[in-house]
Amino acid sequence: MPFARISHVAHYVPEQIVTNTDLAAMMDTSDEWIASRTGIRERRISQNQQTSDLATEVAKQLLTRSGLEAQDLDFILVATITPDSMMPSTAARVQANIGASKAFAFDITAACSGFIFALSTAEKLIASGIYKHGLVIGAEVLSKVVDWQDRRTAVLFGDGAGGVLLEASPERQFLLESLHTDGARGEALKSSYQGLASPFSVEQESHLSLEMDGRAVFDFAIRDVVASLKEVLGRSDLAPDEVDYFLLHQANNRMLDKMARKLSVDRKKLPANMMRYGNTSAASIPILLSECIEEGTITIGSGQRLVLAGFGGGLTWGVLLLTI
Ligand code: ACO
């Protein structure tokens, strides 16, 4: 049986930068409030691009960097909670855009854990021995689902995409994982559901824009996600400081401070870029990985140990331990 390895990483963000000060001109907020509570200073906002457009840019970069043809791809997974449409899927649109006619493609909906769940799924597809090359992309245009009248959520999110090319390999790169869902607590985060009128239903539930119980989600991340991180480290027999980097979902810098303290690791091992992009949900971890590779802190083929962890709507959370 082959193993799977990440061979290339790429990201793409829309050009338009919206700063906290820009937002303060639109709603009752301030750079001081947003930056001190979350670390976020600015975010990218798409004007005319949909999620599939951002994901397609990532897919094209991955093909160019790898030298593969679109025809060489066996599958494309896109993790997103802001699909262009439910059908066709965003992944199917990317498949068409790049002409990957031999690839099957589907979306994964697991909010800010989406990239982790998709990467775990893709690793199993490659390890089956049936497929050799696949794209795993996290892409979001959250600016289209937040309520721009609601300062409690509008200031937190941004648009972007990132992804990896996964290939069959004789060497094991994915070491351990821990994936979770607690649907019973799902009401803490919800978005974009509109019931259409039907002659067979009486009441239609609708909540179109994103709603979040920020405090509940913060507490969940500190308690449940840290517990899963510790559990994976325990199973690995690695001390936390034997991990080179923890690439955690980029929701809140204060949250990362607290997680580092609870894990007893140097905060420098938890890189952050939410100051520039806000919370990009499924895109946040691959954008961060791609930037770390671009700036040289992480090198593919170096054998560095990485922990990746996503957490958010569902509730969902997932931890992967790998060497890169
Ligand atoms: N500007 C100014 N004031 C604000 C703003 C704003 N943008 N937003 C809220 N406030 C006010 C509130 O109205 C409240 O005022 P009040 O005390 O007069 O009622 C006060 O600030 C405090 O509000 P809280 O919501 O209690 O603020 P808190 O300290 O909890 O911070 C935050 C909010 C940043 C959202 C934090 O709870 C958080 O980061 N939670 C986690 C979010 C997260 O991790 N999400 C990940 C998953 S997302 C996904 O899956 C799609």
Residues whose N, C-alpha, C, O or C-beta is under 5 A from the ligand:
A	BS01	ACO	D28 T29 S30 W33 R37 T38 A111 C112 R151 R152 V155 G214 R215 V217 F218 A251 N252 S281 F311 G312 G313
